[in-house]
Amino acid sequence: MGLLLFKVLASVGALGAGLWALATAGKAGPEQRAVRELESEALDGIRSSAVDLERAGFRDEAEALRLQANRASARRVGGTVTPAPTWTGKERVSVSNAEWLARLLSLQGNPERLRAWARAYDKLSVFSAANELRAKADTAQAARTPIPPGFEGSGYQNLPAPGMPSPEELQRRVAEAVKTADSGIMRKVADELERLGATVAAAELRRLADEVDRGKAPVSPPTSSPPAEPPSPPPRAPPPTAPPASPPPFVPPALPFTPLPPPSHDPQKLARAQTLALHLGSVRKYKEDRSKVKAFQVQEGLKADGLYGANTALALAYYGIAPPTPFYWPQKGAQTAKDAYVAELAARATKAEQAGNSALAAELRDAAGKVV
């Protein structure tokens, strides 16, 4: 169970290493094809480029590119498309490329990824966009958080700099810790989660750390009991010694997202919601832990059937989380249920935007776009 979770979560951390391998090999990466397909508004080509990105280890970008293909598809058939920011530069580009560029430039990107996309736009001769991406990459590089003691070699250096207001960064921090399979690092991250009030997630991470320790402990074969010996006098107490000097306490870096929970949310309930969202985002349908889903449903007063459906997803959204796409829909009226769910997410995105939380609004709209 523990090793399986390690493998699932470890795939999240492949972003930096995958790009670096492509860049140093001198080969054209999947970004170059993606911008060409976006420029021609070729739906099949855009979706195929998303597969290329996913195979290269860039899962988040692949999901976003599929969403962009859905937007292009809706425009083609005259469907309703939520207005989105677009890039306005010297060169003229397609609507899909303009929206994709605005997305890249609005996020707190990874420097290596930004430079990879800049090279792709150079090939497309959209030089002003490429220069903007490189400038953003330089800013992100300069703002990177130094690697704290104990995190060397953990992939921590590939995380964005502090200040990104996105709960997804919490999931990435946990994924990076689990990927190392180092119980010490995992417990340090668990301490950070506990300081945020995410006690349930912290407990889960410490449980995984305990599993790692048990897996490393040598297992001695059973032996026959030795013959009984006469009792010996109690050992003489050793002379008192000065306690060893303790190392300086670990001071965690500032987490790269706006601290949660908000004052109106119960910390324990929010922690369970965050843990469930992290779990559901890393598994496929039928592979989810239904006991976790059921515990959250009981907490929220929902029908406790352990099935991750639309009502459970909307309950996650209440806690400021962009919910993973529901796994289960009614057998009758599934499309009606999907339409209602998408409309509710869109309404909540509008409310978040009116409240000044544009990042959550964008994430909720992305979640709505993934419902097919």
HELIX and SHEET records of a PDB file:
HELIX    1   1 GLY A    2  ALA A   10  1                                   9    
HELIX    2   2 SER A   11  ALA A   14  5                                   4    
HELIX    3   3 LEU A   15  ALA A   25  1                                  11    
HELIX    4   4 PRO A   30  SER A   40  1                                  11    
HELIX    5   5 LEU A   43  ARG A   55  1                                  13    
HELIX    6   6 ARG A   59  ARG A   76  1                                  18    
HELIX    7   7 VAL A   95  SER A  106  1                                  12    
HELIX    8   8 PRO A  111  LYS A  123  1                                  13    
HELIX    9   9 PHE A  127  ALA A  142  1                                  16    
HELIX   10  10 TYR A  156  ASN A  158  5                                   3    
HELIX   11  11 GLU A  168  THR A  180  1                                  13    
HELIX   12  12 SER A  183  LEU A  196  1                                  14    
HELIX   13  13 THR A  199  LYS A  216  1                                  18    
HELIX   14  14 PRO A  267  LEU A  280  1                                  14    
HELIX   15  15 ARG A  290  GLU A  300  1                                  11    
HELIX   16  16 ALA A  310  TYR A  318  1                                   9    
HELIX   17  17 ALA A  334  GLN A  354  1                                  21    
HELIX   18  18 SER A  358  GLY A  369  1                                  12    
END                                                                             
